[in-house]
Every structure is written in C-alpha cells, then in structure tokens.
Amino acid sequence: MKIDVQGFEDRVIRGGTEAIRHAQWLLLELSVVPLYDHAPSFDELYRLVSSVGFSFAGFTDQLEGRTGEPLQVDAIFRKTSA
C-alpha cells in the first residue's frame, strides 16, 4: 500500500488502520525536514507505523534540496505482526 499524502500520513494511518492491517508492505513518502504545516516528523511516523505492526525494510528513493541534503525519502515497511 502506498501512502503519499503531503503531510497527512499520520491521519491516514490512524483513520485507515483496518485497511493497513491487510497490507503486507507499506511505501510512505516521509519528510526528513519540515515541509508542510502540522506534518508529522519522520520519527513520529516511524513510531506510528511500527505500532500498527510494520518494521522498516529500506529506502527506494530520496528527494534532495539544492545543497544535496535529503528532504523526503520513500520508505518501505514490511508487516511483522498480524
């Protein structure tokens, strides 16, 4: 399941927990630096995804700023519990 909702990931995950529980994999676009008002941090989303039964499996892509610093990453999470 891909979740790319421009800073609303936490609300989508909390509201869609039942649907997410059916997924085996999650792909989330996560901001490494604040990009949207009231958007959850990378750490907050990592903890939230872990709390619904997924573990971090790796990155697939990265968006960089002008100086090469990472701004957003596409993170993959694997289901670890029922």
PDB file of N, CA, C and O in Angstrom:
ATOM      1  N   MET A   1       0.857  -1.165   0.000  1.00  0.00           N
ATOM      2  CA  MET A   1       0.000   0.000   0.000  1.00  0.00           C
ATOM      3  C   MET A   1       0.906   1.231   0.000  1.00  0.00           C
ATOM      4  O   MET A   1       1.833   1.329   0.804  1.00  0.00           O
ATOM      5  N   LYS A   2       0.634   2.154  -0.896  1.00  0.00           N
ATOM      6  CA  LYS A   2       1.397   3.396  -0.950  1.00  0.00           C
ATOM      7  C   LYS A   2       0.605   4.505  -0.283  1.00  0.00           C
ATOM      8  O   LYS A   2      -0.584   4.688  -0.545  1.00  0.00           O
ATOM      9  N   ILE A   3       1.294   5.250   0.593  1.00  0.00           N
ATOM     10  CA  ILE A   3       0.675   6.386   1.268  1.00  0.00           C
ATOM     11  C   ILE A   3       1.552   7.601   0.993  1.00  0.00           C
ATOM     12  O   ILE A   3       2.662   7.708   1.513  1.00  0.00           O
ATOM     13  N   ASP A   4       1.045   8.511   0.173  1.00  0.00           N
ATOM     14  CA  ASP A   4       1.765   9.731  -0.202  1.00  0.00           C
ATOM     15  C   ASP A   4       0.752  10.856  -0.189  1.00  0.00           C
ATOM     16  O   ASP A   4       0.116  11.147  -1.203  1.00  0.00           O
ATOM     17  N   VAL A   5       0.602  11.496   0.983  1.00  0.00           N
ATOM     18  CA  VAL A   5      -0.495  12.447   1.167  1.00  0.00           C
ATOM     19  C   VAL A   5      -0.028  13.799   1.716  1.00  0.00           C
ATOM     20  O   VAL A   5      -0.757  14.473   2.444  1.00  0.00           O
ATOM     21  N   GLN A   6       1.187  14.174   1.356  1.00  0.00           N
ATOM     22  CA  GLN A   6       1.705  15.514   1.610  1.00  0.00           C
ATOM     23  C   GLN A   6       1.503  16.017   3.041  1.00  0.00           C
ATOM     24  O   GLN A   6       0.884  17.060   3.252  1.00  0.00           O
ATOM     25  N   GLY A   7       2.017  15.285   4.013  1.00  0.00           N
ATOM     26  CA  GLY A   7       1.973  15.747   5.394  1.00  0.00           C
ATOM     27  C   GLY A   7       0.797  15.262   6.214  1.00  0.00           C
ATOM     28  O   GLY A   7       0.679  15.613   7.388  1.00  0.00           O
ATOM     29  N   PHE A   8      -0.079  14.458   5.620  1.00  0.00           N
ATOM     30  CA  PHE A   8      -1.241  13.935   6.344  1.00  0.00           C
ATOM     31  C   PHE A   8      -1.107  12.437   6.637  1.00  0.00           C
ATOM     32  O   PHE A   8      -2.099  11.776   6.943  1.00  0.00           O
ATOM     33  N   GLU A   9       0.107  11.905   6.544  1.00  0.00           N
ATOM     34  CA  GLU A   9       0.315  10.463   6.704  1.00  0.00           C
ATOM     35  C   GLU A   9      -0.198   9.941   8.042  1.00  0.00           C
ATOM     36  O   GLU A   9      -0.826   8.884   8.092  1.00  0.00           O
ATOM     37  N   ASP A  10       0.057  10.660   9.111  1.00  0.00           N
ATOM     38  CA  ASP A  10      -0.384  10.184  10.421  1.00  0.00           C
ATOM     39  C   ASP A  10      -1.897  10.036  10.491  1.00  0.00           C
ATOM     40  O   ASP A  10      -2.403   9.070  11.062  1.00  0.00           O
ATOM     41  N   ARG A  11      -2.620  10.986   9.913  1.00  0.00           N
ATOM     42  CA  ARG A  11      -4.085  10.926   9.941  1.00  0.00           C
ATOM     43  C   ARG A  11      -4.616   9.801   9.061  1.00  0.00           C
ATOM     44  O   ARG A  11      -5.602   9.150   9.408  1.00  0.00           O
ATOM     45  N   VAL A  12      -3.967   9.573   7.930  1.00  0.00           N
ATOM     46  CA  VAL A  12      -4.383   8.476   7.046  1.00  0.00           C
ATOM     47  C   VAL A  12      -4.132   7.135   7.730  1.00  0.00           C
ATOM     48  O   VAL A  12      -4.977   6.242   7.678  1.00  0.00           O
ATOM     49  N   ILE A  13      -2.988   6.993   8.362  1.00  0.00           N
ATOM     50  CA  ILE A  13      -2.667   5.732   9.039  1.00  0.00           C
ATOM     51  C   ILE A  13      -3.627   5.490  10.198  1.00  0.00           C
ATOM     52  O   ILE A  13      -4.142   4.382  10.349  1.00  0.00           O
ATOM     53  N   ARG A  14      -3.875   6.505  11.015  1.00  0.00           N
ATOM     54  CA  ARG A  14      -4.794   6.328  12.150  1.00  0.00           C
ATOM     55  C   ARG A  14      -6.219   6.040  11.675  1.00  0.00           C
ATOM     56  O   ARG A  14      -6.910   5.209  12.264  1.00  0.00           O
ATOM     57  N   GLY A  15      -6.655   6.709  10.632  1.00  0.00           N
ATOM     58  CA  GLY A  15      -8.015   6.512  10.128  1.00  0.00           C
ATOM     59  C   GLY A  15      -8.174   5.259   9.286  1.00  0.00           C
ATOM     60  O   GLY A  15      -9.286   4.756   9.124  1.00  0.00           O
ATOM     61  N   GLY A  16      -7.082   4.754   8.754  1.00  0.00           N
ATOM     62  CA  GLY A  16      -7.153   3.598   7.869  1.00  0.00           C
ATOM     63  C   GLY A  16      -6.505   2.355   8.438  1.00  0.00           C
ATOM     64  O   GLY A  16      -6.074   1.478   7.689  1.00  0.00           O
ATOM     65  N   THR A  17      -6.433   2.270   9.745  1.00  0.00           N
ATOM     66  CA  THR A  17      -5.741   1.153  10.390  1.00  0.00           C
ATOM     67  C   THR A  17      -6.268  -0.199   9.932  1.00  0.00           C
ATOM     68  O   THR A  17      -5.486  -1.123   9.706  1.00  0.00           O
ATOM     69  N   GLU A  18      -7.575  -0.324   9.792  1.00  0.00           N
ATOM     70  CA  GLU A  18      -8.153  -1.608   9.378  1.00  0.00           C
ATOM     71  C   GLU A  18      -7.674  -1.998   7.982  1.00  0.00           C
ATOM     72  O   GLU A  18      -7.302  -3.151   7.760  1.00  0.00           O
ATOM     73  N   ALA A  19      -7.676  -1.073   7.056  1.00  0.00           N
ATOM     74  CA  ALA A  19      -7.200  -1.361   5.694  1.00  0.00           C
ATOM     75  C   ALA A  19      -5.704  -1.646   5.693  1.00  0.00           C
ATOM     76  O   ALA A  19      -5.242  -2.554   5.002  1.00  0.00           O
ATOM     77  N   ILE A  20      -4.954  -0.881   6.457  1.00  0.00           N
ATOM     78  CA  ILE A  20      -3.498  -1.064   6.521  1.00  0.00           C
ATOM     79  C   ILE A  20      -3.141  -2.435   7.074  1.00  0.00           C
ATOM     80  O   ILE A  20      -2.147  -3.027   6.653  1.00  0.00           O
ATOM     81  N   ARG A  21      -3.916  -2.940   7.990  1.00  0.00           N
ATOM     82  CA  ARG A  21      -3.638  -4.270   8.576  1.00  0.00           C
ATOM     83  C   ARG A  21      -3.693  -5.379   7.530  1.00  0.00           C
ATOM     84  O   ARG A  21      -3.118  -6.446   7.742  1.00  0.00           O
ATOM     85  N   HIS A  22      -4.371  -5.153   6.411  1.00  0.00           N
ATOM     86  CA  HIS A  22      -4.445  -6.147   5.339  1.00  0.00           C
ATOM     87  C   HIS A  22      -3.245  -6.088   4.402  1.00  0.00           C
ATOM     88  O   HIS A  22      -3.018  -7.012   3.620  1.00  0.00           O
ATOM     89  N   ALA A  23      -2.486  -5.017   4.478  1.00  0.00           N
ATOM     90  CA  ALA A  23      -1.314  -4.855   3.604  1.00  0.00           C
ATOM     91  C   ALA A  23      -0.141  -5.668   4.130  1.00  0.00           C
ATOM     92  O   ALA A  23      -0.006  -5.872   5.336  1.00  0.00           O
ATOM     93  N   GLN A  24       0.697  -6.127   3.223  1.00  0.00           N
ATOM     94  CA  GLN A  24       1.934  -6.806   3.605  1.00  0.00           C
ATOM     95  C   GLN A  24       3.113  -5.839   3.594  1.00  0.00           C
ATOM     96  O   GLN A  24       4.101  -6.033   4.303  1.00  0.00           O
ATOM     97  N   TRP A  25       2.992  -4.793   2.777  1.00  0.00           N
ATOM     98  CA  TRP A  25       4.047  -3.797   2.621  1.00  0.00           C
ATOM     99  C   TRP A  25       3.432  -2.405   2.620  1.00  0.00           C
ATOM    100  O   TRP A  25       2.314  -2.215   2.141  1.00  0.00           O
ATOM    101  N   LEU A  26       4.162  -1.435   3.156  1.00  0.00           N
ATOM    102  CA  LEU A  26       3.770  -0.031   3.065  1.00  0.00           C
ATOM    103  C   LEU A  26       4.908   0.743   2.416  1.00  0.00           C
ATOM    104  O   LEU A  26       6.079   0.500   2.706  1.00  0.00           O
ATOM    105  N   LEU A  27       4.561   1.664   1.546  1.00  0.00           N
ATOM    106  CA  LEU A  27       5.517   2.589   0.964  1.00  0.00           C
ATOM    107  C   LEU A  27       5.039   3.986   1.340  1.00  0.00           C
ATOM    108  O   LEU A  27       3.960   4.417   0.933  1.00  0.00           O
ATOM    109  N   LEU A  28       5.851   4.685   2.118  1.00  0.00           N
ATOM    110  CA  LEU A  28       5.472   6.017   2.584  1.00  0.00           C
ATOM    111  C   LEU A  28       6.497   7.043   2.136  1.00  0.00           C
ATOM    112  O   LEU A  28       7.702   6.808   2.224  1.00  0.00           O
ATOM    113  N   GLU A  29       6.014   8.185   1.654  1.00  0.00           N
ATOM    114  CA  GLU A  29       6.893   9.315   1.405  1.00  0.00           C
ATOM    115  C   GLU A  29       6.982  10.081   2.716  1.00  0.00           C
ATOM    116  O   GLU A  29       5.986  10.615   3.202  1.00  0.00           O
ATOM    117  N   LEU A  30       8.182  10.130   3.284  1.00  0.00           N
ATOM    118  CA  LEU A  30       8.393  10.747   4.587  1.00  0.00           C
ATOM    119  C   LEU A  30       9.305  11.948   4.464  1.00  0.00           C
ATOM    120  O   LEU A  30      10.321  11.892   3.771  1.00  0.00           O
ATOM    121  N   SER A  31       8.950  13.037   5.133  1.00  0.00           N
ATOM    122  CA  SER A  31       9.799  14.230   5.138  1.00  0.00           C
ATOM    123  C   SER A  31      10.871  14.095   6.205  1.00  0.00           C
ATOM    124  O   SER A  31      10.594  13.740   7.350  1.00  0.00           O
ATOM    125  N   VAL A  32      12.092  14.383   5.806  1.00  0.00           N
ATOM    126  CA  VAL A  32      13.224  14.362   6.734  1.00  0.00           C
ATOM    127  C   VAL A  32      13.335  15.714   7.438  1.00  0.00           C
ATOM    128  O   VAL A  32      13.786  15.789   8.580  1.00  0.00           O
ATOM    129  N   VAL A  33      12.926  16.767   6.758  1.00  0.00           N
ATOM    130  CA  VAL A  33      12.882  18.115   7.326  1.00  0.00           C
ATOM    131  C   VAL A  33      11.440  18.608   7.204  1.00  0.00           C
ATOM    132  O   VAL A  33      10.713  18.157   6.319  1.00  0.00           O
ATOM    133  N   PRO A  34      11.016  19.522   8.070  1.00  0.00           N
ATOM    134  CA  PRO A  34       9.631  20.016   7.979  1.00  0.00           C
ATOM    135  C   PRO A  34       9.361  20.694   6.630  1.00  0.00           C
ATOM    136  O   PRO A  34      10.048  21.646   6.258  1.00  0.00           O
ATOM    137  N   LEU A  35       8.368  20.201   5.911  1.00  0.00           N
ATOM    138  CA  LEU A  35       7.993  20.769   4.614  1.00  0.00           C
ATOM    139  C   LEU A  35       6.553  21.273   4.592  1.00  0.00           C
ATOM    140  O   LEU A  35       6.214  22.142   3.789  1.00  0.00           O
ATOM    141  N   TYR A  36       5.703  20.733   5.471  1.00  0.00           N
ATOM    142  CA  TYR A  36       4.279  21.090   5.486  1.00  0.00           C
ATOM    143  C   TYR A  36       3.882  21.468   6.908  1.00  0.00           C
ATOM    144  O   TYR A  36       4.369  20.869   7.867  1.00  0.00           O
ATOM    145  N   ASP A  37       2.999  22.462   7.052  1.00  0.00           N
ATOM    146  CA  ASP A  37       2.492  22.842   8.372  1.00  0.00           C
ATOM    147  C   ASP A  37       1.803  21.657   9.032  1.00  0.00           C
ATOM    148  O   ASP A  37       1.002  20.964   8.405  1.00  0.00           O
ATOM    149  N   HIS A  38       2.115  21.434  10.281  1.00  0.00           N
ATOM    150  CA  HIS A  38       1.478  20.410  11.116  1.00  0.00           C
ATOM    151  C   HIS A  38       1.736  18.985  10.634  1.00  0.00           C
ATOM    152  O   HIS A  38       1.045  18.058  11.056  1.00  0.00           O
ATOM    153  N   ALA A  39       2.706  18.802   9.771  1.00  0.00           N
ATOM    154  CA  ALA A  39       3.029  17.452   9.299  1.00  0.00           C
ATOM    155  C   ALA A  39       3.828  16.719  10.374  1.00  0.00           C
ATOM    156  O   ALA A  39       4.637  17.331  11.072  1.00  0.00           O
ATOM    157  N   PRO A  40       3.607  15.418  10.507  1.00  0.00           N
ATOM    158  CA  PRO A  40       4.367  14.648  11.496  1.00  0.00           C
ATOM    159  C   PRO A  40       5.826  14.527  11.059  1.00  0.00           C
ATOM    160  O   PRO A  40       6.144  14.576   9.871  1.00  0.00           O
ATOM    161  N   SER A  41       6.694  14.369  12.044  1.00  0.00           N
ATOM    162  CA  SER A  41       8.114  14.196  11.746  1.00  0.00           C
ATOM    163  C   SER A  41       8.385  12.760  11.285  1.00  0.00           C
ATOM    164  O   SER A  41       7.549  11.871  11.446  1.00  0.00           O
ATOM    165  N   PHE A  42       9.544  12.562  10.723  1.00  0.00           N
ATOM    166  CA  PHE A  42       9.977  11.222  10.326  1.00  0.00           C
ATOM    167  C   PHE A  42       9.894  10.278  11.526  1.00  0.00           C
ATOM    168  O   PHE A  42       9.372   9.169  11.412  1.00  0.00           O
ATOM    169  N   ASP A  43      10.407  10.717  12.673  1.00  0.00           N
ATOM    170  CA  ASP A  43      10.393   9.877  13.883  1.00  0.00           C
ATOM    171  C   ASP A  43       8.978   9.515  14.318  1.00  0.00           C
ATOM    172  O   ASP A  43       8.716   8.370  14.684  1.00  0.00           O
ATOM    173  N   GLU A  44       8.072  10.475  14.281  1.00  0.00           N
ATOM    174  CA  GLU A  44       6.680  10.205  14.675  1.00  0.00           C
ATOM    175  C   GLU A  44       6.051   9.163  13.756  1.00  0.00           C
ATOM    176  O   GLU A  44       5.370   8.251  14.225  1.00  0.00           O
ATOM    177  N   LEU A  45       6.275   9.293  12.460  1.00  0.00           N
ATOM    178  CA  LEU A  45       5.700   8.325  11.525  1.00  0.00           C
ATOM    179  C   LEU A  45       6.338   6.954  11.665  1.00  0.00           C
ATOM    180  O   LEU A  45       5.653   5.938  11.554  1.00  0.00           O
ATOM    181  N   TYR A  46       7.623   6.916  11.904  1.00  0.00           N
ATOM    182  CA  TYR A  46       8.308   5.637  12.115  1.00  0.00           C
ATOM    183  C   TYR A  46       7.685   4.900  13.313  1.00  0.00           C
ATOM    184  O   TYR A  46       7.390   3.708  13.232  1.00  0.00           O
ATOM    185  N   ARG A  47       7.494   5.619  14.410  1.00  0.00           N
ATOM    186  CA  ARG A  47       6.887   5.009  15.605  1.00  0.00           C
ATOM    187  C   ARG A  47       5.444   4.582  15.335  1.00  0.00           C
ATOM    188  O   ARG A  47       5.028   3.510  15.776  1.00  0.00           O
ATOM    189  N   LEU A  48       4.683   5.396  14.623  1.00  0.00           N
ATOM    190  CA  LEU A  48       3.288   5.071  14.329  1.00  0.00           C
ATOM    191  C   LEU A  48       3.193   3.818  13.455  1.00  0.00           C
ATOM    192  O   LEU A  48       2.402   2.920  13.745  1.00  0.00           O
ATOM    193  N   VAL A  49       3.980   3.753  12.405  1.00  0.00           N
ATOM    194  CA  VAL A  49       3.957   2.587  11.519  1.00  0.00           C
ATOM    195  C   VAL A  49       4.391   1.337  12.281  1.00  0.00           C
ATOM    196  O   VAL A  49       3.831   0.259  12.079  1.00  0.00           O
ATOM    197  N   SER A  50       5.377   1.477  13.147  1.00  0.00           N
ATOM    198  CA  SER A  50       5.808   0.345  13.975  1.00  0.00           C
ATOM    199  C   SER A  50       4.685  -0.116  14.896  1.00  0.00           C
ATOM    200  O   SER A  50       4.520  -1.314  15.128  1.00  0.00           O
ATOM    201  N   SER A  51       3.913   0.832  15.420  1.00  0.00           N
ATOM    202  CA  SER A  51       2.848   0.491  16.370  1.00  0.00           C
ATOM    203  C   SER A  51       1.688  -0.256  15.715  1.00  0.00           C
ATOM    204  O   SER A  51       0.907  -0.903  16.412  1.00  0.00           O
ATOM    205  N   VAL A  52       1.558  -0.179  14.382  1.00  0.00           N
ATOM    206  CA  VAL A  52       0.497  -0.913  13.695  1.00  0.00           C
ATOM    207  C   VAL A  52       1.024  -2.187  13.042  1.00  0.00           C
ATOM    208  O   VAL A  52       0.355  -2.773  12.191  1.00  0.00           O
ATOM    209  N   GLY A  53       2.237  -2.621  13.445  1.00  0.00           N
ATOM    210  CA  GLY A  53       2.719  -3.935  13.041  1.00  0.00           C
ATOM    211  C   GLY A  53       3.658  -4.006  11.860  1.00  0.00           C
ATOM    212  O   GLY A  53       3.731  -5.043  11.199  1.00  0.00           O
ATOM    213  N   PHE A  54       4.385  -2.929  11.571  1.00  0.00           N
ATOM    214  CA  PHE A  54       5.314  -2.927  10.449  1.00  0.00           C
ATOM    215  C   PHE A  54       6.715  -2.570  10.918  1.00  0.00           C
ATOM    216  O   PHE A  54       6.888  -1.817  11.876  1.00  0.00           O
ATOM    217  N   SER A  55       7.719  -3.122  10.229  1.00  0.00           N
ATOM    218  CA  SER A  55       9.104  -2.779  10.532  1.00  0.00           C
ATOM    219  C   SER A  55       9.762  -2.188   9.290  1.00  0.00           C
ATOM    220  O   SER A  55       9.387  -2.504   8.161  1.00  0.00           O
ATOM    221  N   PHE A  56      10.734  -1.338   9.516  1.00  0.00           N
ATOM    222  CA  PHE A  56      11.436  -0.663   8.434  1.00  0.00           C
ATOM    223  C   PHE A  56      12.208  -1.676   7.605  1.00  0.00           C
ATOM    224  O   PHE A  56      12.902  -2.532   8.154  1.00  0.00           O
ATOM    225  N   ALA A  57      12.088  -1.581   6.260  1.00  0.00           N
ATOM    226  CA  ALA A  57      12.774  -2.513   5.361  1.00  0.00           C
ATOM    227  C   ALA A  57      13.770  -1.808   4.437  1.00  0.00           C
ATOM    228  O   ALA A  57      14.620  -2.475   3.846  1.00  0.00           O
ATOM    229  N   GLY A  58      13.693  -0.479   4.295  1.00  0.00           N
ATOM    230  CA  GLY A  58      14.655   0.226   3.458  1.00  0.00           C
ATOM    231  C   GLY A  58      14.065   1.437   2.771  1.00  0.00           C
ATOM    232  O   GLY A  58      12.891   1.766   2.940  1.00  0.00           O
ATOM    233  N   PHE A  59      14.916   2.099   1.982  1.00  0.00           N
ATOM    234  CA  PHE A  59      14.517   3.271   1.207  1.00  0.00           C
ATOM    235  C   PHE A  59      14.556   2.930  -0.276  1.00  0.00           C
ATOM    236  O   PHE A  59      15.376   2.120  -0.708  1.00  0.00           O
ATOM    237  N   THR A  60      13.670   3.549  -1.061  1.00  0.00           N
ATOM    238  CA  THR A  60      13.702   3.338  -2.503  1.00  0.00           C
ATOM    239  C   THR A  60      14.097   4.590  -3.272  1.00  0.00           C
ATOM    240  O   THR A  60      14.584   4.495  -4.398  1.00  0.00           O
ATOM    241  N   ASP A  61      13.894   5.752  -2.684  1.00  0.00           N
ATOM    242  CA  ASP A  61      14.166   6.986  -3.401  1.00  0.00           C
ATOM    243  C   ASP A  61      14.371   8.103  -2.394  1.00  0.00           C
ATOM    244  O   ASP A  61      13.975   7.994  -1.233  1.00  0.00           O
ATOM    245  N   GLN A  62      14.997   9.179  -2.857  1.00  0.00           N
ATOM    246  CA  GLN A  62      15.254  10.319  -1.988  1.00  0.00           C
ATOM    247  C   GLN A  62      15.165  11.603  -2.809  1.00  0.00           C
ATOM    248  O   GLN A  62      15.720  11.688  -3.904  1.00  0.00           O
ATOM    249  N   LEU A  63      14.467  12.594  -2.274  1.00  0.00           N
ATOM    250  CA  LEU A  63      14.406  13.915  -2.881  1.00  0.00           C
ATOM    251  C   LEU A  63      15.395  14.795  -2.133  1.00  0.00           C
ATOM    252  O   LEU A  63      15.362  14.876  -0.905  1.00  0.00           O
ATOM    253  N   GLU A  64      16.269  15.448  -2.875  1.00  0.00           N
ATOM    254  CA  GLU A  64      17.304  16.268  -2.253  1.00  0.00           C
ATOM    255  C   GLU A  64      17.076  17.742  -2.533  1.00  0.00           C
ATOM    256  O   GLU A  64      16.507  18.122  -3.557  1.00  0.00           O
ATOM    257  N   GLY A  65      17.533  18.564  -1.596  1.00  0.00           N
ATOM    258  CA  GLY A  65      17.490  20.010  -1.764  1.00  0.00           C
ATOM    259  C   GLY A  65      18.641  20.488  -2.627  1.00  0.00           C
ATOM    260  O   GLY A  65      19.417  19.681  -3.140  1.00  0.00           O
ATOM    261  N   ARG A  66      18.752  21.778  -2.786  1.00  0.00           N
ATOM    262  CA  ARG A  66      19.781  22.360  -3.656  1.00  0.00           C
ATOM    263  C   ARG A  66      21.205  22.035  -3.224  1.00  0.00           C
ATOM    264  O   ARG A  66      22.101  21.938  -4.062  1.00  0.00           O
ATOM    265  N   THR A  67      21.418  21.866  -1.931  1.00  0.00           N
ATOM    266  CA  THR A  67      22.767  21.572  -1.450  1.00  0.00           C
ATOM    267  C   THR A  67      23.011  20.079  -1.266  1.00  0.00           C
ATOM    268  O   THR A  67      24.056  19.680  -0.751  1.00  0.00           O
ATOM    269  N   GLY A  68      22.060  19.254  -1.680  1.00  0.00           N
ATOM    270  CA  GLY A  68      22.219  17.809  -1.594  1.00  0.00           C
ATOM    271  C   GLY A  68      21.661  17.180  -0.334  1.00  0.00           C
ATOM    272  O   GLY A  68      21.688  15.958  -0.186  1.00  0.00           O
ATOM    273  N   GLU A  69      21.153  18.001   0.579  1.00  0.00           N
ATOM    274  CA  GLU A  69      20.584  17.446   1.809  1.00  0.00           C
ATOM    275  C   GLU A  69      19.264  16.748   1.505  1.00  0.00           C
ATOM    276  O   GLU A  69      18.489  17.222   0.674  1.00  0.00           O
ATOM    277  N   PRO A  70      19.001  15.623   2.175  1.00  0.00           N
ATOM    278  CA  PRO A  70      17.734  14.925   1.931  1.00  0.00           C
ATOM    279  C   PRO A  70      16.554  15.728   2.484  1.00  0.00           C
ATOM    280  O   PRO A  70      16.608  16.247   3.599  1.00  0.00           O
ATOM    281  N   LEU A  71      15.495  15.819   1.687  1.00  0.00           N
ATOM    282  CA  LEU A  71      14.268  16.486   2.109  1.00  0.00           C
ATOM    283  C   LEU A  71      13.158  15.478   2.385  1.00  0.00           C
ATOM    284  O   LEU A  71      12.452  15.574   3.389  1.00  0.00           O
ATOM    285  N   GLN A  72      13.011  14.508   1.478  1.00  0.00           N
ATOM    286  CA  GLN A  72      11.998  13.459   1.615  1.00  0.00           C
ATOM    287  C   GLN A  72      12.606  12.140   1.165  1.00  0.00           C
ATOM    288  O   GLN A  72      13.513  12.097   0.333  1.00  0.00           O
ATOM    289  N   VAL A  73      12.078  11.067   1.740  1.00  0.00           N
ATOM    290  CA  VAL A  73      12.504   9.728   1.343  1.00  0.00           C
ATOM    291  C   VAL A  73      11.273   8.859   1.144  1.00  0.00           C
ATOM    292  O   VAL A  73      10.250   9.065   1.796  1.00  0.00           O
ATOM    293  N   ASP A  74      11.371   7.892   0.247  1.00  0.00           N
ATOM    294  CA  ASP A  74      10.347   6.870   0.109  1.00  0.00           C
ATOM    295  C   ASP A  74      10.820   5.689   0.931  1.00  0.00           C
ATOM    296  O   ASP A  74      11.823   5.056   0.602  1.00  0.00           O
ATOM    297  N   ALA A  75      10.103   5.393   1.996  1.00  0.00           N
ATOM    298  CA  ALA A  75      10.489   4.340   2.932  1.00  0.00           C
ATOM    299  C   ALA A  75       9.567   3.137   2.771  1.00  0.00           C
ATOM    300  O   ALA A  75       8.357   3.284   2.594  1.00  0.00           O
ATOM    301  N   ILE A  76      10.150   1.956   2.835  1.00  0.00           N
ATOM    302  CA  ILE A  76       9.405   0.700   2.731  1.00  0.00           C
ATOM    303  C   ILE A  76       9.343   0.063   4.113  1.00  0.00           C
ATOM    304  O   ILE A  76      10.342  -0.008   4.829  1.00  0.00           O
ATOM    305  N   PHE A  77       8.141  -0.402   4.472  1.00  0.00           N
ATOM    306  CA  PHE A  77       7.918  -1.094   5.740  1.00  0.00           C
ATOM    307  C   PHE A  77       7.280  -2.446   5.449  1.00  0.00           C
ATOM    308  O   PHE A  77       6.395  -2.547   4.599  1.00  0.00           O
ATOM    309  N   ARG A  78       7.725  -3.481   6.150  1.00  0.00           N
ATOM    310  CA  ARG A  78       7.225  -4.848   5.996  1.00  0.00           C
ATOM    311  C   ARG A  78       6.368  -5.209   7.202  1.00  0.00           C
ATOM    312  O   ARG A  78       6.701  -4.868   8.338  1.00  0.00           O
ATOM    313  N   LYS A  79       5.264  -5.902   6.945  1.00  0.00           N
ATOM    314  CA  LYS A  79       4.386  -6.339   8.025  1.00  0.00           C
ATOM    315  C   LYS A  79       5.118  -7.340   8.901  1.00  0.00           C
ATOM    316  O   LYS A  79       5.737  -8.279   8.400  1.00  0.00           O
ATOM    317  N   THR A  80       5.048  -7.139  10.207  1.00  0.00           N
ATOM    318  CA  THR A  80       5.732  -8.022  11.143  1.00  0.00           C
ATOM    319  C   THR A  80       4.790  -8.731  12.106  1.00  0.00           C
ATOM    320  O   THR A  80       5.185  -9.682  12.780  1.00  0.00           O
ATOM    321  N   SER A  81       3.540  -8.266  12.170  1.00  0.00           N
ATOM    322  CA  SER A  81       2.588  -8.910  13.085  1.00  0.00           C
ATOM    323  C   SER A  81       1.208  -8.940  12.448  1.00  0.00           C
ATOM    324  O   SER A  81       0.923  -8.215  11.494  1.00  0.00           O
ATOM    325  N   ALA A  82       0.367  -9.792  12.996  1.00  0.00           N
ATOM    326  CA  ALA A  82      -0.996  -9.952  12.471  1.00  0.00           C
ATOM    327  C   ALA A  82      -1.885  -8.820  12.867  1.00  0.00           C
ATOM    328  O   ALA A  82      -3.062  -8.804  12.506  1.00  0.00           O
TER     329      ALA A  82
END
